[in-house]
Each structure stands twice: as C-alpha cells, then as structure tokens.
Amino acid sequence: MNKHEPCTKEQLNLETGRVRWQELEGHFARHVVIQVAGELDLVEVATALANDDKPAVEAWIERGQVQHLAVPVARDWAGRDPELWAVVVAPWVIVQERKR
C-alpha cells in the first residue's frame, strides 16, 4: 500500500483472518497487539488506525473499546484458545475475539 493513499475498509477486509493465540504470542511479547471490543467492527477500527483517524481512535480508547492487549486477557486467551480475528496495520496487530 502506498503510504500517501488512504487505506480502505475493502483492502483491510481482504487481509483479515482467523488466528490462534499461539500465532499472536510473539507479537504480544513485543507489545504490538491491540484488542478491539466485540461490539466494534474490527475492519473499521483497523481502517481508522491505518488512516490516522485520531478522533475516532481516541474516542474508542476513552471508552475502553480499543486498547493494548492486557496480560489477564492474554492469559485467558492462552487458556481457552478462543476464535480470534486479526488484521495487521503495521506495526500493530489488531485483534478481536469473536463470540459464537
């Protein structure tokens, strides 16, 4: 992607996929995993991050809907191995647990 062109939801949607916790552990150790609350659209959040939409991202952070993955959540995911969806917006790995 060209850094000067806005990233679209369509582009990021194509790059979104299921991951297992084991695939995220190394990224978590580097502190680059961003957790998205279940009520938000993962691709919408990733698009806002990619396009540096500061007002939207700050609003989600203030509401606790977007945050660095916390250690207790990482432990929980390691124990349960839930269904996770992720997309990379370098340097971040944006992750959301999908409820069945």
N, C-alpha and C positions, 0 to 999 in steps of 0.2 A: 504494500500500500504506500502511496505517496503521502508523506507527512503533511503536505500542503493541501491535500484534498480531504474533505470531511469523510469520516468513516460512516457507512450506512448500516442500518439495522439488518438489511438483507445480507450484506457482506459478513457481518459478525454471526448472523444466524447460521450461515453455512459452515462456520468454524466452531460451532458449539457442539459438544458431545458429552456422552456419559463418561464418567471417570470413577475409579475406585480410590478409596483413601490411600492405599499403598502408592498410587501414582502421584499423590499430592504431598506426601510426607517430606520429600526433599525441598519442595517449594515452601512448605510451611516452615521448615528449618531456616530458610532464607528470609522469612517474614514477608513474603510477597503474595500470600493468599488473602483475598478479600472475600468475605462472606456477605451474601445478599439474602435478605429476609424472603421467606416464601411468598409473601403477598406481592412482591415486586416482580417485574418482568426482567429476567436475567439479561436478555439481549438489550433491553432499553438501558439498563444500568451500565452495561459494558460500552454501549454506544456513547453515553454521556461521559464516561471516563475517557474513552478514546478521543473524543472531540473537546475535551477540557471544558465541559459544561459545569462550571464551578457552582452556580446557584442550585442546580438540581442535585449535584453530588453532596453539597453541604447540607441541603435540606434532608436528604436521606441519612446522612451521618448524624445530624442533630436528633433525628427520630430513632436512631439506633437500628436503622434498616440496612445500613451498609457499614461494615467495619472490618478491621483486620481480624482474621480468624483467631479466636481466643483459645488458650490452652485447654480449658474444660470442654469446649466444643470439639477440639481436635481429639481429645481422649475419648469422648463419646463416639465420634465417628470411627475411631480406630477399633473400638469395641463392638460396635454394631454393624459397621460396613454398609451404611445406607446408600440408596441411589443418589448419586451426586451428578450434577451437570456443571460443566465448566466451559469457559472460553478465555483465551489469552489475549490480554491487551497489555503488551509489554510495557513495563516489567511485571505487571500484575497477572495473577491467575484469579479470575472471578468465578466464584463457586456458589452453588445453591443446592440445598438438599431438597429433593422432590418428595413430597408426601404422596403416598399411594392412595 
